[in-house]
Amino acid sequence: MNFEDYRGHDAVGLAALVARREVSAGELLNTAVSRMAEVNPKINAVTMDLSERARSEPAVQGAFSGVPFLLKDLGANLAGTPTTMGSRLFAEVVVPTDSALTIAYKAAGMSIFGKTNTPEFGLWPFTESDLLGVCRNPWDLSRTPGGSSGGAAAAVAAGIVPAAHASDGGGSIRTPASCCGLFGMKPSRGRVSFAPAGEGWGGASIQHAVTRSVRDSAHLLDIACHPQPGDPYFMAMPERPFIEEAALEPGRLKIGFTLAAMQAPGLDPECEAAVRETARLCEELGHDVEEVRIPGDVAAMQAAAGTVIAASIAANLDAEAERRGRPIEAGEIEGLTMATYRRGAAIGGAAYVRALQTLHAYARLEAQLFETYDVVLLSTLGSPAIPIGWVLEDTKLISERLFAFMPNTQAFNNTGQPAMSVPLAWSKGGLPIGLQFVARMGAEATLFRLAGQLEQAKPWFDHVPRL
């Protein structure tokens, strides 16, 4: 199978070719591996090559039989390999069992042939780590593909795979989707299990994928959304498969839009223009659209989330220190991660609980807005993809630059609501601009229906970068 034919199909389409015996699983894997060899030296998206292992795996009949797939090197364990989490600390720690999500992917017949780049412990909205190196955006090699699922998004945008595993604790699916011109759905809290691990970042983190098509995202969520015994958060299986929802009309939705940058002074003018243009598109599609103000104390939410994240990092690192029988030392983790670790270690139990209470109160206030509106539209990011190294080049400006870039994603991790980034706009310089749509808790079906409508109205599948 030649590369152009391969890239001309999404994952559902490739699986259909295999099912009809028009192409073999081996041919698909060979094409993916060949593309990886061609472009990965430029973008550093795939950081663990497991292609020989994939070739030796027996074929499994399922929804995605024979489709090449990549796991993010954080969140989903693959037995017999390290899950490095972008850190030297875990580079040689081999995990003994698969995660529940990995088991689901395998049962669907996916051919897992590598792992993708991520910043250390997924802490940044860009993908640059001491262990795995800098990941670059296929649209512009001087720009970030976003993070923390930057390797996943870069691999999909570059055509190595049509879809890849990703996770999102503060925007880590939606940010790289926006940077790389992809569709990125962050499901509701409890929709995808972290088993056998516990919650991530106080329930803020969730796993799913970045994809080129809406139906791929929907079908991948169908195979992933099986609750596991003992899950701390639980969401029942949907009444209708999400892939069917994506093909249905959304009906007349009440959509509120905002030009706000929730955690920064304002948006890049091109992002602001993209929100206005998308609001008009939604009106043309028959929806009721009006400008809204998103309620809540964003500064308090941000501070509380920082407390929960720091404490969670400290707890995880303390667990590793206990497992191996010696403390975490300077040089084993990056300097800024060490600062987060020390901060987290100093957070008491009462402070952690108060931070969670702040986040829960914020979520209740946001939920009231969605009693009036089916969907809220806002810019995914504060700007198109930023230059590599920009956030960290001035230590005095790290926080300011961080939230200037990602002002609108973290809030919806803390509310637990589903949110998607849809590639509906492009900067004058040719960089993708994602538009974020948020729905009430558990309403992925509403988002998938709307996304399917937007995909038909303003197709993006064939808009791909030329490396």
N, C-alpha and C positions, 0 to 999 in steps of 0.2 A: 504494500500500500504506500503510495507516495504521500509526502507531507501535506500537500495542498488538499488532497482528498481527506486526509486525517483531520486537518484543522477545519474542514468544512462541515464537520459533524460535532454535535455535543455528545455528552456521555450516553444519554438515552439513545441517540442515533447510532453511536458505535456499537452499543449492546445489541441493537436491532440487526445490524450487519452481521454480527457474530451469530445471532440466533438463526438468521436466514442462510448461514454458511457462505456468505459472500466474501467474508474475510475471516481469518483465524485469529484467535487470541494471541498466538505467537507473532503474527504479522503486526498486530497493533502494538505489542510490547516492543518489537524491533524498531518500529517507527518512533515511538516515544523515546526509546533509549538513544536512537540516532539523533533526534532533535535535541535531547539533553546534551549529548556530546558536542553538538554544534554551537549551542547558545549559552550553556551554563558557564563556560569560562568567562563570558562577558558579564553575566548578571549574578552569579553565585547564589542561585536560588535553591538548588538541591545540594545538600551538604553531606548526605549519606547515600551512597550508591548501593542499592540492594537488588540490582537487576538479575544477578546470577541466582540469588535466592528465589526471586520471583519466577524465573524460568523453571526451577525445580519443583515449584508448588503444583499440586494436582489441580485440575480444572474443577470448578464448582459451578453448578447451574443456579443462576439467580437473576435478579433484576438487572445487574450490571456485569454479567458474565464476560470476562476477558478485557474489561475496560482498564487501562493503566491508571494508577492512582498513587498519590503521594500523601504521606502523613506529615503533619507539622511535628517538629522535634520537641513538642511540649503538649501535654494533655492526654494523648492517646498512646499507650504503651504497646510495643510490638515485642513479643516474647523473644528472648535471645539476642536483643540489641539494647544498647544504651538509649535512654531518653535523656539527652544532655541538657535540655531546657536552655540551650545556649551558654552553658556554664562549664568551665574547666572542672568544677567540683564534681560533676556527674558524667564527665566524658567517658569514664571507664566503668561506670556502674551499670551492669547488664540487668535488665528486668526479666523475671522468670515467667511472667504470664501476660497475656493480652488483656487490654482494657475491654470492657463490654462494647464500646463503640468499635474497636478494631475487630472484634468478633463479628459484629453486625456487618461491617464492610466485607470481611472475608466471606460470610455467609451469602452475601449478595453477589459474589463471584468476582469482586474487584482484584486486580493484580497490583499489589502494593510493592513498588520497586524502588522506593527511596523515601528519604525524609527531608524536610525543607527547613530553611534558615529561619531563625528567630532570635531576637535580642535576649539577653540573659533574664531568665524567669518571666519573659513577656512583659517587662516593665516599661517599654518605650513604644511610641507610635511610629518608630522607624526601626530598621533592622540592621544593626551594627553592633557586633560583639567581638570581644577579644578572642573567643574560641572559634566562632564560625566565620568571622570576617564580615565585610560590608556586602550587603545585598543591594543590587541596583535595579532601577525601574526600566523595563524594556522600552518605554516611550521616550525616555531621556536618561542616558546612563549616568548623568551627573546628579540625578534626582533620586530620592528615596522611593521605594515601592510601598512605603508605609510600614506599619507594624501593629501588633507583633507578628501577625501572619504574613509578613512581607515576602518570605520565600515562597509561600503557597501562592500568593497573588502574582508574583513575578513569573513563576513557573506556568501558571495558567495563561497569563497575558502573552507570554513568549511562545505558547503553543506546545509546550512539553506534554501537558495533560489538559483535558477540557474542564476538569474540576479537581479540587484538592481540599483535604481536611484543613480546618482552621479553628481557632478559638477566639473568644472575645470577652475580656474582663473590663475594658474601659473604652472599647471601640476597635478592637484588634481584628475583627472581620470587616467592619464597615470602612475603617480607615484605609487599609490596603485595597479594598474593592474600589473606593473612590480614586485612589492614586493610580490604579492600573486599568480603569475602564471596565470593571467587572460588576456582576451582581453579587451582593453580599447580604445575606439574611442572618441577623442575630435572633435566634428563637427566644421564646419566653423562658424565664427561670423554671427549671424542672422539666423542660421538654426533652432534653438529652441528658442521659445519665453520665456521671463521672465514674461510675463503678469500675474497679473496686475502691477508688479513692473517695474522699469526702468532698464537701463543697469547696469551691474556689473563691477566695476573697470575699467571704461572708455571703456567698450566693450571687455575687456580681458576675462571675465568669460562667460562660457557657460555650459549648462546642457545636460546630456545624461545618460549614464549607464556604469556599469562594468558587463561583462558577461563571461560565459565559452565558448560560441560558437560565431563564426562570424555571423551566420544567426540570432541569437537572437539580437545582436547589430543592425544589419541592419533592422530587423523588428520593433524593438523598436524605431528606428529613423524614420521609416515610419509613425508610429502613432503620433510621437512627433513633426514632422517638419511642422506644420501648422502655418503660419504667423497669427498674431493677429492684429486687427486694432490699429494703433498708435505705432507699434513697432519701436524703434529708429534705429534698423538695420533690414534689410529685405533680405531674400533669397527665391526665388521662389521654389515651390514644384518641385521635380525632375521629369524628363521626364519619367523615369521608376522606379518602386519601388526599394528601396535599397536591399530588400531581393532577388529580381531577379538579381540585379547586382552581389551580392555575389556568385551566382551560375555560373556566366559567366567567361570565360577565360579573363585575362587582356590584352592579346596580348603582343607584344614585347615592353617592356617599357625601357626607358632610365633612369637608376638609378644612381645617384651620391651617394657615401658614404664618410663618414668622421669619423676618429677616435678622433675627437676633443671633449674636454669637454669645451663647449662654455664659461661658467662662472667660470671655475676652471682650475688649472694647468694641470690636466690630469685625465684619467680614471683609475679605478681599472683594473689590467691586465686581469682579467676574463671578464670584460665588453668589453675591447678592443678586446680580442680574439673572443668574441661572435659577434662583428660587422664584423670582418674578415670572420668568418665562415658563417654568414648570407649573406654577399656579394657574397661568393662563391656559396651558395645555389641559390641565385637569378640568377647568371650566368648559373648554371646547368639547371635552369628552362627556359632558353632561353632569358633572359633579357640582355641588354647592360649595363655593370656596370663599373664605373670608379671612382677613388678617386677625390673628389672635396674639395674646400675650401669655407666655408660659409662666405659671405661678411658681412660688417657692423660693427659699433662701439658697441660692446656688453656692454661695461662698461657704455656708455651713455644710452643705452636701459635700462639696469638694474637700473640706477639711476632714470631715468624718470618713470619707472614702480613703483619704490618705492614711488615717489612723488604722483602718481595717487592713489595708494593703500592707503597711509596714509590719503590723503585728502578725499577719499571715506569713510574710516572708521570714520573720524571725522564728515562728513556730516550725516552719518547714526546715529551716537550716538547723535549728536545735535538734530536730528529729534525726537529721542526717548525722550530726555530730554524735548523738547518742548511739546510732546504729553502728558507726565505725569506731567508737570509743575514744575519740579525741576531738577537741574544739575546732571550729572553723577558723582558719588563719588568714591573715592578710596575704593577698596574692592568689588565694584560691578562688575568690570572687572579685568582680570589678570594684573599683573604688567607690563609685556611687551606690552600687548594690550594698557594699559594706556599710556605708552611711545609713542606708535604709534599714539594714539588719540591726545596727546599733540603736537606731530610733525605735524600731519595733520591740526590741528587747526591753526597753525602758517603759513600755506602755503597760499599765496595770490592768487587771481584769475589769475594774469598774469603768475605766476610761474606754476600754473596748466595747463594753455593753452600751455605754452612753452613745458611742459612735454609731453602733447598730440602731439604736433607738432613733437617732437623728435621721438616718437613712430610711427607716421605716416610716417616720413621720413625713418625710419628703415624698415618699412613694404614695402615701395616702392622699396628699395634696394634689400630686400630678394626676392621680386616678380620677379626681373630680372633673378635670378638664375633659376626660374621655367619656364622661357621662353626656357631654354635649356634642363632641366631635367623634366621628368614626376614626379619623386619621389626622395626624398633624404632620405638616411638611416643613422641613427646614434644611439648611445646607448641612451636608455630612461633615465637612471640614471648614476651617477658616480660610483656606487657600488651596490652590492646586498643590501637587507634590512639591515639597521643599527640597532645597539642595542638601546633599549628603553632608552630614557633620554640622549643619547650621544650628541645631538646638544646643549642642554641647560646646560650641566653639567659644562661648563667653559664659563662664560659670556664674556670673552675676545675673544673667538673663535667662537661665534655664527654665524657670517656672513660667516666666512671661512668654517666652517663645513656644514652650510646650503647649500651653493652652490657647495661644494664638492660632496654632495649627489644628488642635483638636478640641474646640470649645463646645461641641454639641453632641458628643457621643456618650461620655461617661454617665450622664444623668440617667440614661435609660438602662444601663447595667444595674444601677442602684434601685431603680423602680421595678426591674425585672420584666419590663414590657418587651414585646417583639419590635424590632426596628430593622429596616433594610436600607441599604445604599443602592441606588439605581443609576447606571451611567447614562445620564440624559443630556449632558452638556460637555463642552470642550472649551478650553481657554484659547485665546488668540495665538498662543504659542504651541497649540496642539496637544496640551495635556488634558487628561480626563478630569471631569468634575462630577462627583457623585451627589445625588439628591437623596436626603434621608426622609423616610416615611415611618411614622411610629403609630402603633395601634394599641388598643387596650389589652390587658393581660390575657393571653391565650388566644388572641385573634390573628394568628398567622394566616388563617384562611382568607381573611379580608385583605391582608397585604399581598398574598400570592395572586389573588384575583386582580387586584389593582396593578400589580407588577406585570401580569400577563397582558393586560390592556395597554399599559404603557409600552411594553415591548413591541406590540403590534403597531402602535401609533408612531413610535420613534425608534425603529430597530437599531441595535448596536452590535449584533453578533459579528458582522463582517467588518467592523471598524477595529482593526488590529494593528499593533505596532510593527514597524519594519526595522528589525535590528540591523 
